[in-house]
Amino acid sequence: MVQRIEQDLHRFRQIVRGVVKKGLKNFITTGELIGKKGKDIVSIPIQQIEIPNFRHETRKHGGVGQGDGDVGTPIGASEGEDGSGQAGSGQGKHILEVDVTLEELADIMGEELELPRIEPKARNTVLTDRQRYTTVSRNGPESLRHFKRTFREALKRQIASGTYDPHNPIIIPVKEDKRYRSFKVAQVPETNAVIIYLMDVSGSMGDEQKEVVRIESFWIDTWLKRQYEGLKTRYIIHDAAAKEVDEETFFHTRESGGTRISSAYELCNKIIREEVPPCDWNIYVFHFSDGDNWGGGDTERCLEILEKDMLPAVNLFCYGQVASPYGSGAFINDLSKTFPDSDNLVLSEINNRDEIHKSIKHFLGKGK
């Protein structure tokens, strides 16, 4: 019975995986999953799944070609097909929410968008303490009781004491027989990785542009967390000046000033230089803006910081230009002209939500 349940559960999970994969583009576009995200899982709304099965007709109404009727009468026509008739009393389609782990979601996205696995740079690793349940102890909580070891100890005791009856093999463990799973602390090598998000919050970046950034960053996070254990995330917002903020502030701040992109690049470069040195960290920088930048040589300053400091230090620098009715959109052209053959600079234009999945594939498609 247990094996049958496991087979049914596996089949159900495969069906859910197929449904999620088929509707992935829609999930990415709407951003519906972000509000349903937990710590390690996300609730995905799908139509209730019905397993196909045969239904036997009772023949109460006759079969095809039987019964009264005139030549030309449509077969299967029913009352109300022209929009008239009474309101129905039957059930409609039900929506089922299925919990999917973020790891599963990342794997589904990777398959659908054909994303390569990321190969970290050959950098130093840190040793992290991990608990591994590899030993057995005489003490512990009942939830960790080792059934087989407990049964074996009880059997050995009964055989040694002469109370075991092979014709009536009843094994009753006592307190001294109980064994429990126990752990040892092992040091496991772990690769350091950090994402630094930069976003323009000037007056030209509206709520829709920020929502596009929020949706795309959710999927970027999901994929990179699948590649690295303990991924760190930092957030920088900027208009004419830049500052580091938390995630909530990052997505819900709006300023009315102008844009000076170099302020964000200088702050980001400072964090990299002082807190996440490239010799020890895999660094990913994602900058989102509408492409509008203050004059006075600020774009030239941005290009200088990228060329001398940031591009040599990071695994990947991604610039996403979100279309805005108020932005000039010139910055992406400056980047493209200055770094036409850069291996770790990726540029993407995001004109609307429908282009988010294409932008994600473009950013993460190099496997860096």
Contacts in CASP RR format, 6 or more apart in sequence:
PFRMAT RR
TARGET T0000
AUTHOR 0000-0000-0000
METHOD contacts of the structure
MODEL  1
MVQRIEQDLHRFRQIVRGVVKKGLKNFITTGELIGKKGKDIVSIPIQQIE
IPNFRHETRKHGGVGQGDGDVGTPIGASEGEDGSGQAGSGQGKHILEVDV
TLEELADIMGEELELPRIEPKARNTVLTDRQRYTTVSRNGPESLRHFKRT
FREALKRQIASGTYDPHNPIIIPVKEDKRYRSFKVAQVPETNAVIIYLMD
VSGSMGDEQKEVVRIESFWIDTWLKRQYEGLKTRYIIHDAAAKEVDEETF
FHTRESGGTRISSAYELCNKIIREEVPPCDWNIYVFHFSDGDNWGGGDTE
RCLEILEKDMLPAVNLFCYGQVASPYGSGAFINDLSKTFPDSDNLVLSEI
NNRDEIHKSIKHFLGKGK
12 49 0 8 1.000
15 49 0 8 1.000
16 44 0 8 1.000
16 46 0 8 1.000
16 49 0 8 1.000
16 98 0 8 1.000
16 100 0 8 1.000
17 104 0 8 1.000
17 108 0 8 1.000
19 46 0 8 1.000
19 49 0 8 1.000
20 27 0 8 1.000
20 44 0 8 1.000
20 46 0 8 1.000
20 100 0 8 1.000
20 105 0 8 1.000
20 108 0 8 1.000
21 108 0 8 1.000
21 111 0 8 1.000
21 112 0 8 1.000
24 108 0 8 1.000
24 109 0 8 1.000
24 112 0 8 1.000
24 357 0 8 1.000
25 112 0 8 1.000
25 357 0 8 1.000
27 33 0 8 1.000
27 44 0 8 1.000
28 215 0 8 1.000
28 219 0 8 1.000
28 356 0 8 1.000
28 357 0 8 1.000
28 360 0 8 1.000
29 215 0 8 1.000
29 353 0 8 1.000
29 354 0 8 1.000
29 356 0 8 1.000
29 357 0 8 1.000
30 353 0 8 1.000
31 215 0 8 1.000
31 218 0 8 1.000
32 45 0 8 1.000
33 42 0 8 1.000
33 43 0 8 1.000
33 44 0 8 1.000
33 105 0 8 1.000
33 218 0 8 1.000
34 214 0 8 1.000
34 215 0 8 1.000
34 218 0 8 1.000
36 42 0 8 1.000
36 43 0 8 1.000
36 44 0 8 1.000
36 45 0 8 1.000
36 97 0 8 1.000
37 102 0 8 1.000
37 218 0 8 1.000
40 101 0 8 1.000
40 102 0 8 1.000
41 99 0 8 1.000
41 100 0 8 1.000
41 101 0 8 1.000
41 102 0 8 1.000
42 99 0 8 1.000
42 100 0 8 1.000
42 101 0 8 1.000
42 102 0 8 1.000
42 105 0 8 1.000
43 97 0 8 1.000
43 98 0 8 1.000
43 99 0 8 1.000
43 100 0 8 1.000
44 97 0 8 1.000
44 98 0 8 1.000
44 99 0 8 1.000
44 100 0 8 1.000
45 95 0 8 1.000
45 96 0 8 1.000
45 97 0 8 1.000
46 95 0 8 1.000
46 96 0 8 1.000
46 97 0 8 1.000
46 98 0 8 1.000
47 93 0 8 1.000
47 94 0 8 1.000
47 95 0 8 1.000
47 96 0 8 1.000
48 93 0 8 1.000
48 94 0 8 1.000
48 95 0 8 1.000
48 96 0 8 1.000
49 96 0 8 1.000
57 63 0 8 1.000
64 75 0 8 1.000
65 75 0 8 1.000
79 85 0 8 1.000
102 222 0 8 1.000
102 225 0 8 1.000
102 226 0 8 1.000
103 226 0 8 1.000
105 222 0 8 1.000
106 222 0 8 1.000
106 223 0 8 1.000
106 225 0 8 1.000
106 226 0 8 1.000
107 226 0 8 1.000
109 115 0 8 1.000
109 219 0 8 1.000
109 222 0 8 1.000
109 223 0 8 1.000
109 360 0 8 1.000
110 223 0 8 1.000
113 357 0 8 1.000
113 360 0 8 1.000
113 361 0 8 1.000
113 364 0 8 1.000
113 365 0 8 1.000
114 361 0 8 1.000
115 223 0 8 1.000
115 361 0 8 1.000
115 364 0 8 1.000
115 365 0 8 1.000
115 367 0 8 1.000
116 365 0 8 1.000
116 366 0 8 1.000
116 367 0 8 1.000
117 227 0 8 1.000
117 367 0 8 1.000
118 224 0 8 1.000
118 227 0 8 1.000
118 228 0 8 1.000
118 364 0 8 1.000
118 367 0 8 1.000
118 368 0 8 1.000
119 367 0 8 1.000
119 368 0 8 1.000
120 191 0 8 1.000
120 193 0 8 1.000
120 227 0 8 1.000
120 228 0 8 1.000
120 282 0 8 1.000
120 315 0 8 1.000
121 282 0 8 1.000
121 315 0 8 1.000
123 191 0 8 1.000
123 192 0 8 1.000
123 278 0 8 1.000
123 279 0 8 1.000
123 280 0 8 1.000
123 281 0 8 1.000
123 282 0 8 1.000
124 192 0 8 1.000
124 279 0 8 1.000
124 280 0 8 1.000
125 189 0 8 1.000
125 190 0 8 1.000
125 191 0 8 1.000
125 192 0 8 1.000
126 189 0 8 1.000
126 190 0 8 1.000
126 192 0 8 1.000
126 280 0 8 1.000
127 187 0 8 1.000
127 188 0 8 1.000
127 189 0 8 1.000
127 190 0 8 1.000
128 187 0 8 1.000
128 188 0 8 1.000
128 189 0 8 1.000
128 190 0 8 1.000
128 229 0 8 1.000
129 185 0 8 1.000
129 186 0 8 1.000
129 187 0 8 1.000
129 188 0 8 1.000
130 185 0 8 1.000
130 186 0 8 1.000
130 187 0 8 1.000
130 188 0 8 1.000
131 183 0 8 1.000
131 184 0 8 1.000
131 185 0 8 1.000
131 186 0 8 1.000
132 183 0 8 1.000
132 184 0 8 1.000
132 185 0 8 1.000
132 186 0 8 1.000
133 144 0 8 1.000
133 181 0 8 1.000
133 182 0 8 1.000
133 183 0 8 1.000
134 183 0 8 1.000
134 184 0 8 1.000
135 181 0 8 1.000
135 182 0 8 1.000
135 183 0 8 1.000
135 184 0 8 1.000
136 146 0 8 1.000
136 149 0 8 1.000
136 179 0 8 1.000
136 180 0 8 1.000
136 181 0 8 1.000
136 182 0 8 1.000
137 179 0 8 1.000
137 180 0 8 1.000
137 181 0 8 1.000
137 182 0 8 1.000
138 178 0 8 1.000
138 179 0 8 1.000
138 180 0 8 1.000
139 180 0 8 1.000
140 180 0 8 1.000
140 182 0 8 1.000
141 180 0 8 1.000
144 180 0 8 1.000
144 181 0 8 1.000
144 182 0 8 1.000
145 178 0 8 1.000
145 179 0 8 1.000
145 180 0 8 1.000
145 181 0 8 1.000
146 179 0 8 1.000
146 180 0 8 1.000
146 181 0 8 1.000
149 179 0 8 1.000
150 173 0 8 1.000
150 177 0 8 1.000
150 178 0 8 1.000
150 179 0 8 1.000
151 171 0 8 1.000
151 173 0 8 1.000
153 173 0 8 1.000
153 176 0 8 1.000
153 177 0 8 1.000
153 178 0 8 1.000
153 179 0 8 1.000
154 171 0 8 1.000
154 172 0 8 1.000
154 173 0 8 1.000
154 174 0 8 1.000
154 177 0 8 1.000
155 164 0 8 1.000
155 171 0 8 1.000
157 174 0 8 1.000
157 176 0 8 1.000
157 177 0 8 1.000
158 164 0 8 1.000
158 171 0 8 1.000
164 171 0 8 1.000
190 229 0 8 1.000
190 230 0 8 1.000
191 228 0 8 1.000
191 229 0 8 1.000
191 282 0 8 1.000
192 232 0 8 1.000
192 276 0 8 1.000
192 280 0 8 1.000
192 281 0 8 1.000
192 282 0 8 1.000
193 224 0 8 1.000
193 227 0 8 1.000
193 228 0 8 1.000
193 230 0 8 1.000
193 231 0 8 1.000
193 232 0 8 1.000
193 281 0 8 1.000
193 282 0 8 1.000
193 283 0 8 1.000
193 284 0 8 1.000
194 231 0 8 1.000
194 232 0 8 1.000
194 233 0 8 1.000
194 234 0 8 1.000
194 276 0 8 1.000
194 281 0 8 1.000
194 282 0 8 1.000
194 283 0 8 1.000
194 284 0 8 1.000
195 220 0 8 1.000
195 221 0 8 1.000
195 224 0 8 1.000
195 231 0 8 1.000
195 232 0 8 1.000
195 233 0 8 1.000
195 234 0 8 1.000
195 284 0 8 1.000
195 285 0 8 1.000
195 286 0 8 1.000
196 233 0 8 1.000
196 234 0 8 1.000
196 235 0 8 1.000
196 236 0 8 1.000
196 268 0 8 1.000
196 271 0 8 1.000
196 272 0 8 1.000
196 283 0 8 1.000
196 284 0 8 1.000
196 285 0 8 1.000
196 286 0 8 1.000
197 217 0 8 1.000
197 233 0 8 1.000
197 234 0 8 1.000
197 235 0 8 1.000
197 236 0 8 1.000
197 250 0 8 1.000
197 286 0 8 1.000
197 287 0 8 1.000
197 288 0 8 1.000
198 236 0 8 1.000
198 237 0 8 1.000
198 238 0 8 1.000
198 242 0 8 1.000
198 264 0 8 1.000
198 265 0 8 1.000
198 268 0 8 1.000
198 285 0 8 1.000
198 286 0 8 1.000
198 287 0 8 1.000
198 288 0 8 1.000
199 205 0 8 1.000
199 210 0 8 1.000
199 213 0 8 1.000
199 235 0 8 1.000
199 236 0 8 1.000
199 237 0 8 1.000
199 238 0 8 1.000
199 250 0 8 1.000
199 287 0 8 1.000
199 288 0 8 1.000
199 289 0 8 1.000
200 237 0 8 1.000
200 238 0 8 1.000
200 239 0 8 1.000
200 259 0 8 1.000
200 261 0 8 1.000
200 264 0 8 1.000
200 288 0 8 1.000
200 289 0 8 1.000
200 290 0 8 1.000
200 291 0 8 1.000
200 292 0 8 1.000
201 210 0 8 1.000
201 237 0 8 1.000
201 238 0 8 1.000
201 239 0 8 1.000
201 253 0 8 1.000
201 254 0 8 1.000
201 255 0 8 1.000
202 238 0 8 1.000
202 239 0 8 1.000
202 240 0 8 1.000
202 255 0 8 1.000
202 256 0 8 1.000
202 257 0 8 1.000
202 258 0 8 1.000
202 259 0 8 1.000
202 292 0 8 1.000
203 239 0 8 1.000
203 254 0 8 1.000
203 255 0 8 1.000
203 256 0 8 1.000
203 257 0 8 1.000
203 258 0 8 1.000
203 326 0 8 1.000
204 258 0 8 1.000
204 259 0 8 1.000
204 290 0 8 1.000
204 292 0 8 1.000
204 324 0 8 1.000
204 326 0 8 1.000
204 327 0 8 1.000
205 254 0 8 1.000
205 289 0 8 1.000
205 290 0 8 1.000
205 322 0 8 1.000
205 324 0 8 1.000
206 254 0 8 1.000
206 324 0 8 1.000
207 254 0 8 1.000
209 288 0 8 1.000
209 290 0 8 1.000
209 322 0 8 1.000
209 323 0 8 1.000
209 324 0 8 1.000
210 251 0 8 1.000
210 252 0 8 1.000
210 254 0 8 1.000
211 353 0 8 1.000
212 288 0 8 1.000
212 322 0 8 1.000
212 350 0 8 1.000
212 352 0 8 1.000
212 353 0 8 1.000
212 356 0 8 1.000
213 251 0 8 1.000
213 288 0 8 1.000
213 322 0 8 1.000
214 251 0 8 1.000
215 353 0 8 1.000
215 356 0 8 1.000
216 288 0 8 1.000
216 350 0 8 1.000
216 356 0 8 1.000
216 359 0 8 1.000
216 360 0 8 1.000
217 286 0 8 1.000
219 356 0 8 1.000
219 360 0 8 1.000
220 286 0 8 1.000
220 360 0 8 1.000
220 363 0 8 1.000
220 364 0 8 1.000
221 231 0 8 1.000
221 233 0 8 1.000
223 360 0 8 1.000
223 364 0 8 1.000
224 231 0 8 1.000
224 284 0 8 1.000
225 231 0 8 1.000
228 282 0 8 1.000
232 276 0 8 1.000
233 247 0 8 1.000
234 244 0 8 1.000
234 271 0 8 1.000
235 244 0 8 1.000
235 245 0 8 1.000
235 246 0 8 1.000
235 247 0 8 1.000
235 249 0 8 1.000
235 250 0 8 1.000
236 242 0 8 1.000
236 243 0 8 1.000
236 244 0 8 1.000
236 245 0 8 1.000
236 264 0 8 1.000
236 267 0 8 1.000
236 268 0 8 1.000
237 243 0 8 1.000
237 245 0 8 1.000
237 249 0 8 1.000
237 250 0 8 1.000
237 253 0 8 1.000
237 264 0 8 1.000
238 259 0 8 1.000
238 260 0 8 1.000
238 261 0 8 1.000
238 263 0 8 1.000
238 264 0 8 1.000
238 267 0 8 1.000
239 255 0 8 1.000
239 257 0 8 1.000
239 258 0 8 1.000
239 259 0 8 1.000
239 260 0 8 1.000
240 257 0 8 1.000
240 258 0 8 1.000
240 259 0 8 1.000
240 260 0 8 1.000
240 263 0 8 1.000
240 294 0 8 1.000
241 260 0 8 1.000
241 263 0 8 1.000
242 263 0 8 1.000
242 264 0 8 1.000
242 266 0 8 1.000
242 267 0 8 1.000
243 267 0 8 1.000
244 267 0 8 1.000
244 271 0 8 1.000
245 253 0 8 1.000
258 294 0 8 1.000
259 289 0 8 1.000
259 291 0 8 1.000
259 292 0 8 1.000
259 293 0 8 1.000
259 294 0 8 1.000
260 293 0 8 1.000
260 294 0 8 1.000
260 298 0 8 1.000
261 287 0 8 1.000
261 289 0 8 1.000
261 293 0 8 1.000
261 294 0 8 1.000
261 298 0 8 1.000
261 299 0 8 1.000
261 302 0 8 1.000
261 331 0 8 1.000
262 298 0 8 1.000
262 301 0 8 1.000
262 302 0 8 1.000
262 305 0 8 1.000
264 287 0 8 1.000
265 301 0 8 1.000
265 302 0 8 1.000
265 305 0 8 1.000
265 306 0 8 1.000
265 310 0 8 1.000
266 305 0 8 1.000
268 285 0 8 1.000
268 310 0 8 1.000
269 305 0 8 1.000
269 309 0 8 1.000
269 310 0 8 1.000
272 278 0 8 1.000
272 283 0 8 1.000
272 309 0 8 1.000
272 310 0 8 1.000
272 313 0 8 1.000
272 314 0 8 1.000
273 309 0 8 1.000
276 283 0 8 1.000
278 312 0 8 1.000
278 313 0 8 1.000
278 314 0 8 1.000
282 315 0 8 1.000
283 313 0 8 1.000
283 314 0 8 1.000
283 315 0 8 1.000
284 314 0 8 1.000
284 315 0 8 1.000
284 316 0 8 1.000
284 318 0 8 1.000
285 310 0 8 1.000
285 314 0 8 1.000
285 316 0 8 1.000
285 317 0 8 1.000
285 318 0 8 1.000
286 318 0 8 1.000
286 320 0 8 1.000
286 363 0 8 1.000
287 317 0 8 1.000
287 318 0 8 1.000
287 319 0 8 1.000
287 320 0 8 1.000
288 319 0 8 1.000
288 320 0 8 1.000
288 321 0 8 1.000
288 322 0 8 1.000
289 319 0 8 1.000
289 320 0 8 1.000
289 321 0 8 1.000
289 322 0 8 1.000
289 331 0 8 1.000
290 321 0 8 1.000
290 322 0 8 1.000
290 323 0 8 1.000
290 324 0 8 1.000
290 326 0 8 1.000
290 327 0 8 1.000
290 328 0 8 1.000
290 329 0 8 1.000
291 321 0 8 1.000
291 327 0 8 1.000
291 328 0 8 1.000
291 329 0 8 1.000
291 330 0 8 1.000
291 331 0 8 1.000
291 332 0 8 1.000
292 324 0 8 1.000
292 326 0 8 1.000
292 327 0 8 1.000
292 328 0 8 1.000
292 329 0 8 1.000
292 330 0 8 1.000
292 331 0 8 1.000
293 299 0 8 1.000
293 302 0 8 1.000
293 328 0 8 1.000
293 330 0 8 1.000
293 331 0 8 1.000
299 331 0 8 1.000
299 334 0 8 1.000
302 331 0 8 1.000
303 334 0 8 1.000
303 335 0 8 1.000
303 338 0 8 1.000
306 317 0 8 1.000
306 335 0 8 1.000
306 338 0 8 1.000
306 339 0 8 1.000
306 345 0 8 1.000
307 338 0 8 1.000
307 339 0 8 1.000
310 317 0 8 1.000
311 317 0 8 1.000
311 339 0 8 1.000
311 342 0 8 1.000
311 344 0 8 1.000
311 345 0 8 1.000
314 344 0 8 1.000
315 344 0 8 1.000
315 368 0 8 1.000
316 344 0 8 1.000
316 346 0 8 1.000
316 363 0 8 1.000
316 366 0 8 1.000
316 368 0 8 1.000
317 344 0 8 1.000
317 345 0 8 1.000
317 346 0 8 1.000
318 345 0 8 1.000
318 346 0 8 1.000
318 347 0 8 1.000
318 348 0 8 1.000
318 363 0 8 1.000
319 331 0 8 1.000
319 332 0 8 1.000
319 335 0 8 1.000
319 345 0 8 1.000
319 346 0 8 1.000
319 347 0 8 1.000
319 348 0 8 1.000
320 332 0 8 1.000
320 347 0 8 1.000
320 348 0 8 1.000
320 349 0 8 1.000
320 350 0 8 1.000
320 359 0 8 1.000
321 329 0 8 1.000
321 331 0 8 1.000
321 332 0 8 1.000
321 347 0 8 1.000
321 348 0 8 1.000
321 349 0 8 1.000
321 350 0 8 1.000
322 350 0 8 1.000
323 349 0 8 1.000
323 350 0 8 1.000
323 351 0 8 1.000
323 352 0 8 1.000
332 347 0 8 1.000
332 349 0 8 1.000
335 345 0 8 1.000
335 347 0 8 1.000
336 347 0 8 1.000
339 345 0 8 1.000
344 366 0 8 1.000
344 368 0 8 1.000
346 362 0 8 1.000
346 363 0 8 1.000
346 366 0 8 1.000
348 358 0 8 1.000
348 359 0 8 1.000
348 362 0 8 1.000
348 363 0 8 1.000
349 355 0 8 1.000
350 356 0 8 1.000
350 359 0 8 1.000
END
